[in-house]
Amino acid sequence: MKNRIFIGVTLISFMMSCSNGNPKSNNSETTNADIVTTIEVNSDQFGEEWPLTVKNGKLSCVQYYQKGINPKEVQGVIFETNGKTYSLNGIADSYKKKYNYSDVEEIWLFDDKMVDDLVKQGLSKEEAMKVRTRKTIAPLIDKGLSICSK
């Protein structure tokens, strides 16, 4: 009899823990999100500042709601292309697991101009490739945050 009660309590506890991600839950750790605005963006609009390997996609402002936090302070920027959604800023990145966002590094361009500059300063191409950085993604983040208030 004790084993049946233990198994029953364990099963109920397991089922309750699985429901923590339910958007309708009032659990203080549960976060809901709404896409505020979405716009189409492409490499032509940004010119040389375009930081991605893909040519276009949907840029969205996401409002995350969490108990005790003003949603205006929790605005994420995401980018959707080819069936995947990427988190672009730190806020969206902090919800990556919950919303299954992909890692933007999959489509983030390296800054080849920096490699050329490092070679001109005396590094070998191989050394320069080891320390190269990515293009700044700030123009996309800035655009995404600018549409949050629309």
C-alpha positions in Angstrom: 0.0 0.0 0.0 2.8 2.4 0.9 4.4 1.7 -2.5 1.2 2.6 -4.3 0.9 5.9 -2.4 4.6 6.7 -3.1 4.2 6.0 -6.8 0.9 8.0 -6.9 2.5 11.0 -5.2 5.6 10.7 -7.4 3.5 10.6 -10.6 1.4 13.6 -9.5 4.6 15.6 -8.7 6.1 14.7 -12.1 2.9 15.8 -13.9 2.9 19.1 -12.0 6.5 19.8 -12.8 5.9 19.1 -16.5 3.2 21.8 -16.6 5.5 24.6 -15.3 6.0 25.8 -18.9 2.3 26.2 -19.5 1.7 29.8 -20.5 -1.6 29.8 -18.5 0.2 28.9 -15.3 0.5 31.6 -12.6 3.8 30.2 -11.4 6.1 33.2 -10.8 8.9 31.5 -12.8 6.8 31.0 -15.8 7.2 33.6 -18.6 4.8 34.3 -21.4 5.8 36.2 -24.5 4.0 38.2 -27.2 5.4 39.3 -30.5 4.7 43.0 -30.5 5.7 43.8 -34.1 7.3 42.0 -37.0 8.8 43.5 -40.1 10.5 42.0 -43.2 14.2 42.9 -43.5 16.8 42.2 -46.1 20.4 42.8 -46.9 19.6 45.6 -49.4 18.1 47.7 -46.6 21.2 47.5 -44.5 23.9 47.4 -47.2 27.4 46.8 -45.9 26.1 46.7 -42.3 24.1 43.5 -43.0 25.7 41.0 -40.5 24.1 37.7 -41.7 24.8 35.0 -44.2 21.1 34.9 -45.2 19.7 37.6 -47.4 16.4 38.2 -45.7 14.0 37.3 -42.9 11.5 38.6 -40.3 12.7 40.8 -37.5 10.5 40.8 -34.4 10.2 42.6 -31.1 9.1 40.2 -28.4 7.7 41.3 -25.0 8.4 38.8 -22.3 6.1 38.9 -19.3 7.3 37.7 -15.9 5.7 38.3 -12.5 7.1 41.4 -10.8 9.0 42.7 -13.9 7.8 45.6 -16.1 7.5 44.1 -19.6 8.9 47.3 -21.2 12.2 46.3 -19.5 12.1 42.8 -21.0 12.1 43.3 -24.8 13.8 40.8 -26.9 14.7 40.9 -30.6 14.4 37.7 -32.7 15.1 37.0 -36.4 13.2 34.3 -38.4 14.5 32.8 -41.6 14.4 29.4 -43.3 12.2 27.9 -40.7 14.4 28.8 -37.7 14.1 31.6 -35.1 17.3 33.2 -33.8 17.7 35.3 -30.6 19.6 38.5 -31.4 19.9 40.3 -28.1 20.7 39.2 -24.6 17.1 39.4 -23.4 15.9 37.0 -26.2 19.0 34.9 -25.6 18.1 34.4 -22.0 14.8 32.7 -23.2 16.6 30.6 -25.8 15.8 27.2 -24.2 12.2 28.0 -23.3 11.3 29.1 -26.8 13.8 26.9 -28.7 15.6 29.8 -30.4 18.6 28.8 -32.5 22.1 30.2 -32.0 22.6 33.2 -34.3 26.3 32.2 -34.8 24.9 29.7 -37.4 24.2 32.6 -39.7 26.4 35.4 -38.4 29.0 36.7 -40.8 32.7 37.1 -39.9 34.3 40.5 -40.4 36.7 39.8 -43.2 37.8 43.5 -43.2 39.3 42.9 -39.8 41.3 40.0 -41.0 42.7 42.1 -43.8 43.6 44.9 -41.3 45.4 42.4 -39.0 47.4 41.0 -41.9 48.4 44.6 -42.8 49.6 45.0 -39.2 51.9 42.0 -39.6 49.9 39.0 -38.5 49.9 36.0 -40.8 46.5 35.2 -42.4 46.3 32.1 -40.2 46.9 34.1 -37.0 44.4 36.7 -38.1 41.7 34.1 -38.8 42.1 32.8 -35.2 41.3 36.2 -33.7 38.8 37.5 -36.2 35.4 38.7 -35.0 32.0 38.8 -36.3 30.3 41.8 -38.0 28.4 43.9 -35.5 24.8 42.7 -35.2 23.8 46.0 -33.5 22.0 47.5 -36.5 19.5 44.6 -36.5 19.1 44.8 -32.7 18.6 48.6 -32.9 16.0 48.2 -35.6 14.2 45.4 -33.7 14.1 47.5 -30.5 12.8 50.5 -32.5 9.7 48.6 -33.6 8.9 47.6 -30.0 7.1 50.9 -29.4 5.1 50.8 -32.6 
